[in-house]
Amino acid sequence: GMQSHLQALLSLYKLFCPEQVTITLPGKAKTYFKNSEGPWKAAITAVRQRNQATSPLSQAVFLGTSQPQSRKRKWNAQVVVPASSTNTNNLEEDREKNRVCLYSTNESLPVEQLRTFPQLLQNIHCLEFPSQMGSVLTNPLLLHYMNCVKDESVYLRLYYWMGHVLQEECTWCVVDNPYEEEFKSFLETVYKAECFLQEGFSACEEFLYKTLPLWDGCCCRSEILRLVSWIPLSSSSDIKSYLYDPLAQLFFTSSIYFKCSVLESLKELLQNWLNCNVIQVDLELSS
């Protein structure tokens, strides 16, 4: 018999090829398939709004859907990397004691007190990551610590936080975003952290793969191409469909300067892949 999901599929066929579906279908059927053109239509509308300088749209473009997203900034008014802070109770105890024993083996060291590399070495067994993982991006000592610990939960915390910020603040996916400079600064901070760790963040990789098809090649150009250079090595089919194809569309329709910038970014990407591969081979040989 006619099932609801089959009716929806036949309705979709009848929409594009009516001559192929001869049976009568109900006029009102539940929508099972989202309109794949939704993100493109919203992106085109955003470009028109910017070029015509008309009233801004109260809609955010969320990649993969055409559903409006809330732009209420509940946690901050700007794109800000949080400062390092530990558990509030620990801080209150430190204030009551009014002193911190930096090299004690029995007490944990608050990350606010971490100032030098020798302190990191002496207290690496009793450190805790800050309550807001985003603060590690601007703290070289915490980046060293993260690189040594290799705790999966730490990377997951950073992945969720960074993915949320990148999605909510992307200037070419949010109509009339007034915080473009802050977003550029944030991308630059992420890039510097990747250079320090000598590896790319998975949240950043996902962000690039989702947004490159909608990118105009102008907004945050240098920052985006720098992040491209730290995409980890994956299968050739994924790299082609998610990276090369979107960049190729921009490459053949842009200026000489943009073409040179893309080639420079891809050259750095190849160098990073080779360096990572050499390190992996050395580790395997040593083991």
Backbone torsions as a table, in degrees:
resi	resn	phi	psi	omega
1	GLY	NA	172.1	-179.8
2	MET	-74.7	116.4	176.8
3	GLN	-101.6	155.9	-171.5
4	SER	-61.5	-41.9	-178.0
5	HIS	-71.7	-30.2	175.3
6	LEU	-70.7	-38.1	175.9
7	GLN	-61.2	-41.0	179.2
8	ALA	-64.5	-39.5	179.5
9	LEU	-67.1	-42.5	178.2
10	LEU	-66.2	-34.9	177.3
11	SER	-64.3	-37.4	178.0
12	LEU	-66.5	-41.9	176.5
13	TYR	-61.5	-42.4	-177.0
14	LYS	-67.6	-27.2	178.9
15	LEU	-66.9	-41.7	-176.7
16	PHE	-93.2	-33.9	179.7
17	CYS	-132.8	76.0	-175.6
18	PRO	-62.7	-26.4	-178.3
19	GLU	-71.9	-16.6	-178.6
20	GLN	-86.6	-16.8	-178.4
21	VAL	-117.0	109.4	-175.0
22	THR	-101.3	-13.0	-177.6
23	ILE	-79.5	160.1	179.4
24	THR	-85.9	128.7	-180.0
25	LEU	-113.6	149.6	178.6
26	PRO	-61.6	144.6	-178.2
27	GLY	-67.1	-37.8	-179.4
28	LYS	-107.4	112.7	179.0
29	ALA	-131.2	146.8	179.6
30	LYS	-65.4	138.3	-179.3
31	THR	-78.7	118.0	-179.4
32	TYR	-104.7	-17.7	-175.5
33	PHE	-124.5	128.0	178.9
34	LYS	-76.7	151.9	178.2
35	ASN	-70.4	117.3	-176.0
36	SER	-70.4	-15.7	-178.9
37	GLU	-87.9	-0.7	-176.7
38	GLY	-55.2	-52.6	-179.7
39	PRO	-61.5	-38.6	-179.5
40	TRP	-66.5	-43.8	179.4
41	LYS	-61.7	-41.3	179.5
42	ALA	-66.5	-39.2	179.1
43	ALA	-66.0	-41.5	178.4
44	ILE	-63.8	-40.9	178.1
45	THR	-62.8	-38.7	179.1
46	ALA	-64.1	-40.6	178.5
47	VAL	-64.4	-42.1	178.5
48	ARG	-62.1	-41.0	-179.8
49	GLN	-63.4	-41.2	-179.9
50	ARG	-67.5	-40.6	-177.5
51	ASN	-71.9	-35.3	-177.5
52	GLN	-88.8	-11.6	179.1
53	ALA	55.1	43.8	176.7
54	THR	-96.2	-168.3	-177.0
55	SER	-63.1	137.0	-178.0
56	PRO	-70.5	148.9	177.6
57	LEU	-81.5	145.2	177.5
58	SER	-97.6	51.6	-178.5
59	GLN	-140.8	139.1	175.7
60	ALA	-106.0	140.9	179.8
61	VAL	-92.0	113.2	177.6
62	PHE	-101.4	120.7	-170.9
63	LEU	-59.8	132.2	178.1
64	GLY	95.0	-11.4	178.2
65	THR	-139.5	171.3	175.1
66	SER	-116.4	18.8	-178.5
67	GLN	-81.2	137.4	177.6
68	PRO	-68.7	140.7	-179.7
69	GLN	-111.7	146.0	-179.6
70	SER	-72.1	135.4	178.5
71	ARG	-109.0	17.7	179.3
72	LYS	-72.3	124.4	178.9
73	ARG	-88.5	94.5	-175.6
74	LYS	-79.0	-29.9	-170.2
75	TRP	-103.4	-19.2	179.9
76	ASN	-167.4	163.3	179.8
77	ALA	-97.0	-7.5	-179.6
78	GLN	-143.1	170.2	175.6
79	VAL	-81.3	104.5	-174.5
80	VAL	-128.8	130.4	172.1
81	VAL	-77.0	123.9	-175.5
82	PRO	-65.3	154.6	176.9
83	ALA	-80.7	155.4	-179.6
84	SER	-66.6	131.9	178.2
85	SER	-154.5	144.7	178.9
86	THR	-102.4	-168.7	179.4
87	ASN	-59.9	136.6	-176.0
88	THR	-61.2	-38.0	-179.2
89	ASN	-63.3	-39.7	178.8
90	ASN	-64.0	-37.9	179.6
91	LEU	-66.2	-39.8	179.1
92	GLU	-63.5	-39.7	178.3
93	GLU	-63.6	-38.6	178.9
94	ASP	-65.6	-37.3	179.4
95	ARG	-66.5	-36.6	179.0
96	GLU	-67.6	-39.2	179.2
97	LYS	-73.0	-29.0	178.6
98	ASN	61.9	23.4	176.6
99	ARG	-160.0	155.2	179.0
100	VAL	-130.6	123.4	177.1
101	CYS	-86.9	101.5	-171.0
102	LEU	-67.4	-30.4	-173.8
103	TYR	-114.3	25.2	178.6
104	SER	-77.1	143.2	178.3
105	THR	-91.4	-8.2	-176.2
106	ASN	-104.2	-14.7	-176.9
107	GLU	-118.1	144.4	177.2
108	SER	-79.2	150.1	-179.3
109	LEU	-98.5	118.6	175.8
110	PRO	-62.6	142.5	-176.7
111	VAL	-65.1	-21.8	177.0
112	GLU	-66.3	-25.0	-178.0
113	GLN	-88.5	-6.3	-177.5
114	LEU	-77.8	115.9	-174.1
115	ARG	-122.1	-35.3	-172.6
116	THR	-128.2	162.5	179.0
117	PHE	-66.0	-39.1	174.7
118	PRO	-58.5	-36.8	175.3
119	GLN	-61.2	-40.7	178.5
120	LEU	-61.9	-43.2	-179.0
121	LEU	-66.9	-40.2	-177.7
122	GLN	-71.2	-28.8	-172.7
123	ASN	-117.0	17.1	-174.7
124	ILE	-65.3	-22.7	-179.5
125	HIS	-81.7	-13.8	-175.9
126	CYS	-127.0	20.7	177.1
127	LEU	-88.9	152.5	172.9
128	GLU	-125.7	142.7	176.3
129	PHE	-67.4	151.2	-177.5
130	PRO	-64.5	160.2	-179.5
131	SER	-64.9	-28.7	176.4
132	GLN	-110.9	106.8	-172.3
133	MET	-65.2	-22.7	-179.9
134	GLY	-61.0	-21.0	-177.5
135	SER	-69.5	-17.4	-179.7
136	VAL	-68.7	-21.3	-175.8
137	LEU	-63.1	-29.5	-176.6
138	THR	-107.8	10.5	-177.8
139	ASN	-121.2	103.2	-178.1
140	PRO	-59.0	-35.2	-179.4
141	LEU	-66.3	-41.0	177.7
142	LEU	-69.5	-31.7	174.8
143	LEU	-66.0	-40.2	173.6
144	HIS	-58.4	-45.9	-177.7
145	TYR	-62.7	-44.2	179.6
146	MET	-62.5	-37.1	-179.5
147	ASN	-69.5	-29.2	-179.6
148	CYS	-83.1	-39.6	-173.2
149	VAL	-71.6	-43.3	-178.9
150	LYS	55.1	46.2	178.6
151	ASP	-89.2	124.7	-177.3
152	GLU	-62.5	-36.3	-179.5
153	SER	-64.5	-32.3	178.3
154	VAL	-65.0	-45.1	178.9
155	TYR	-66.7	-34.4	178.2
156	LEU	-66.8	-42.3	178.2
157	ARG	-60.4	-45.1	179.0
158	LEU	-66.9	-35.3	179.9
159	TYR	-63.0	-47.7	-178.1
160	TYR	-67.0	-42.9	-179.2
161	TRP	-65.6	-47.9	-177.7
162	MET	-66.6	-39.6	178.5
163	GLY	-61.1	-39.3	178.7
164	HIS	-65.6	-45.6	-178.2
165	VAL	-64.9	-44.3	-179.8
166	LEU	-62.0	-40.2	-179.3
167	GLN	-68.7	-43.6	-174.5
168	GLU	-76.2	-25.8	-172.3
169	GLU	-109.1	3.3	-178.8
170	CYS	-61.3	118.7	-169.8
171	THR	-72.8	-22.8	178.9
172	TRP	-97.7	2.0	174.2
173	CYS	-111.0	-3.3	178.5
174	VAL	-120.6	122.9	-175.1
175	VAL	-67.5	128.8	174.0
176	ASP	54.7	50.5	178.6
177	ASN	-78.4	119.2	-177.4
178	PRO	-83.7	5.3	-172.8
179	TYR	-114.2	41.2	-177.1
180	GLU	-66.1	-41.6	-179.3
181	GLU	-64.4	-39.6	177.7
182	GLU	-64.5	-38.3	179.2
183	PHE	-67.3	-39.1	175.8
184	LYS	-60.0	-44.6	-179.7
185	SER	-63.0	-38.7	179.2
186	PHE	-65.9	-43.2	177.3
187	LEU	-61.3	-38.2	178.1
188	GLU	-65.2	-38.7	177.3
189	THR	-63.6	-42.8	178.3
190	VAL	-62.5	-42.3	-180.0
191	TYR	-62.3	-43.5	-180.0
192	LYS	-63.7	-37.8	177.6
193	ALA	-65.9	-38.2	177.4
194	GLU	-64.9	-41.0	177.2
195	CYS	-62.7	-38.3	-179.6
196	PHE	-65.9	-45.2	-178.7
197	LEU	-80.3	-14.0	-177.0
198	GLN	60.3	35.7	175.0
199	GLU	-161.9	152.6	-179.3
200	GLY	-87.5	156.0	177.5
201	PHE	-86.3	139.9	-179.1
202	SER	-65.0	-35.4	178.0
203	ALA	-64.2	-36.6	178.6
204	CYS	-69.1	-38.8	177.6
205	GLU	-62.2	-46.3	178.6
206	GLU	-62.2	-40.8	179.0
207	PHE	-60.5	-44.2	-179.4
208	LEU	-65.2	-44.0	-178.7
209	TYR	-63.4	-33.3	-178.7
210	LYS	-80.4	-33.6	-171.2
211	THR	-97.9	-21.1	-179.2
212	LEU	-57.9	-37.8	177.2
213	PRO	-63.0	-22.6	-179.8
214	LEU	-102.9	-2.1	-176.1
215	TRP	-75.9	139.5	-179.5
216	ASP	-89.7	-3.0	179.3
217	GLY	83.2	-4.1	-178.0
218	CYS	-111.1	-48.0	-175.4
219	CYS	-66.1	123.8	178.4
220	CYS	53.9	41.1	-172.7
221	ARG	-58.4	-55.1	-175.4
222	SER	-63.3	-38.5	-178.9
223	GLU	-66.7	-42.6	-178.9
224	ILE	-66.3	-44.3	-178.8
225	LEU	-67.4	-30.0	174.8
226	ARG	-67.3	-40.9	178.0
227	LEU	-66.1	-33.2	177.9
228	VAL	-59.1	-34.6	-176.9
229	SER	-67.4	-10.5	-179.8
230	TRP	-112.7	15.6	174.5
231	ILE	-66.0	128.9	-178.4
232	PRO	-68.7	156.5	179.9
233	LEU	-67.9	130.4	178.6
234	SER	-140.5	-167.7	-177.3
235	SER	-65.3	150.0	-177.1
236	SER	-64.0	-32.5	-180.0
237	SER	-67.5	-40.0	178.0
238	ASP	-66.2	-44.7	179.8
239	ILE	-60.8	-40.7	-178.7
240	LYS	-66.2	-48.7	-174.4
241	SER	-74.4	-37.2	-174.1
242	TYR	-92.8	-23.5	-175.8
243	LEU	-116.9	-59.3	-172.9
244	TYR	-66.8	-44.2	-177.2
245	ASP	-61.7	-48.7	177.4
246	PRO	-62.6	-39.0	179.3
247	LEU	-69.5	-33.3	-179.9
248	ALA	-64.4	-39.0	179.5
249	GLN	-61.8	-38.5	177.7
250	LEU	-77.0	-35.2	-175.0
251	PHE	-60.9	-45.7	-174.0
252	PHE	-79.3	-7.0	-179.2
253	THR	-120.1	12.7	-174.9
254	SER	-117.0	179.8	-176.1
255	SER	-75.0	169.8	177.1
256	ILE	-62.0	-38.0	180.0
257	TYR	-60.6	-43.7	179.4
258	PHE	-65.2	-41.7	178.9
259	LYS	-59.4	-44.6	178.8
260	CYS	-64.5	-38.2	179.4
261	SER	-64.6	-40.9	178.9
262	VAL	-65.4	-44.4	179.7
263	LEU	-63.1	-38.6	177.2
264	GLU	-64.1	-41.7	179.3
265	SER	-64.8	-42.2	179.6
266	LEU	-68.8	-32.6	175.9
267	LYS	-64.5	-43.4	177.3
268	GLU	-65.9	-36.2	176.7
269	LEU	-61.0	-44.1	178.6
270	LEU	-64.0	-41.5	178.4
271	GLN	-61.7	-42.2	179.0
272	ASN	-65.3	-39.3	176.3
273	TRP	-61.8	-44.6	-179.4
274	LEU	-64.1	-42.6	179.0
275	ASN	-62.2	-44.3	179.6
276	CYS	-64.5	-37.7	179.9
277	ASN	-67.6	-38.6	178.0
278	VAL	-64.2	-43.2	178.9
279	ILE	-62.1	-41.8	-180.0
280	GLN	-64.2	-41.4	178.3
281	VAL	-63.6	-41.4	178.5
282	ASP	-62.0	-40.6	179.2
283	LEU	-64.8	-40.7	180.0
284	GLU	-67.1	-39.7	179.3
285	LEU	-66.1	-41.1	-179.3
286	SER	-67.9	-31.5	179.3
287	SER	-79.1	NA	NA
